[in-house]
Amino acid sequence: MTSCYVLHQFAALPVVLSAALVGFAASFWSIPRAYGNHTQAAVYAGAFAGMCSSSFISTWQAFAIVCVLGALFYTLTRSMFEGIGGRLGAIAFAAVGSVVLVRDLL
């Protein structure tokens, strides 16, 4: 998530290109087979969350909470929704949406 957000906000790359670069870089990581493709999937879910606008997530504290929630949601749904498209985007939406909702309610 951090890489996508930084590439978009500070390097002024388009958000889709930023997410694509993060996903592309993660595809080359050497991960033990015991983890399957969960590491790359988690990175790409974070890239989706990092695509959010800085008007939604503007502080590093909110950013850290989105990261923790995204990791939690990914871990909880890891064995669910296998083969169903949109799971990673839904996880990113739920993480960012939760933080924005709580922030706006408080």
N, C-alpha and C positions, 0 to 999 in steps of 0.2 A: 504494500500500500504506500509506504513511504516513497519508494522510488518513483512510482507513477505520479504521485502528488507533487513531488519536487520537480520532476521533469516538466510537468504541466505548469506549475505556478512560477517556478524560478528560471527554468530554461526556455519558457514560452513555446514549448512544443504543443501541437494540438493534442487534446486529451485522448483521442483514439490512438494516435501514434505512440503516445507515452505508454498506454496500456499494452499495446502490441509489442513494444520494445521490452517491457518488463516480462511479459509472457515468453517472448522469444529467448531472452537471456536465461530464464528459469528452465527452459527446455534443455539447456546444455549442462545443467548441474548434474554431477555424478552422485546419485542417491542409492543407498543400499536397496536391494530388491525387496527386502522385508517391508519397506514402507510403500511399495507399489508406486502409484502415481499421485499419492496424496500430497506430497510436498509441492509438486508443480501445480496441482489444483488449488492448494491453499494460497500459493503465491498469486495465481491468476484471480482468485476471489478477492484477494487484497488489492490487486490492480483495478478490479471493477470498483471497489470501494474508494480507491484513490482517484477515480474519475469524477468524484463529486465536486461541486463548485465550492470555492473558498467562502462563499456567502453562507454555506451550510456548516462547514467545519472550518473555523477560523483560528482556533487556538490549538496549541500542542496538547493540552489536556484533553480536549474533545477528540483530537486525532488519536491519542493513546487509548482512549475508551473505545473508539470505533475499532481499533486493532484488536483489543482484548475481546470485545463482543463478537467480532468476525471470527476470531479463532475459536471462541466458545461455540458459536453457532455451527461452524464447520465441523468441529469435533462431535457435537451432539447429533448432527445429521449425516455423519460420515457413512453410516451403513443404511441410511434411508434414501429414498428417491434415486436409487441406482438406475442409470439409463434414462432418466427423465431430464430433458433439456432445461436449461435456465436455473439450475440449482445454485451455481456459483454467483450468478447475478442476483438471485433472490437472497442469498446469504449476505451479500454486500448491501443490498437495499435494506434488509432487516437491521443490520448493524448501524448504518448511517441513519436510517429512519428512527431507530430507537433513541439515538443520541439527540437528534433534532427534536423529537417529541418531548423527551424529558427536559431538555433545555428550554423549550417554549412553554412548558407547563410550569416550570419554576421561574 
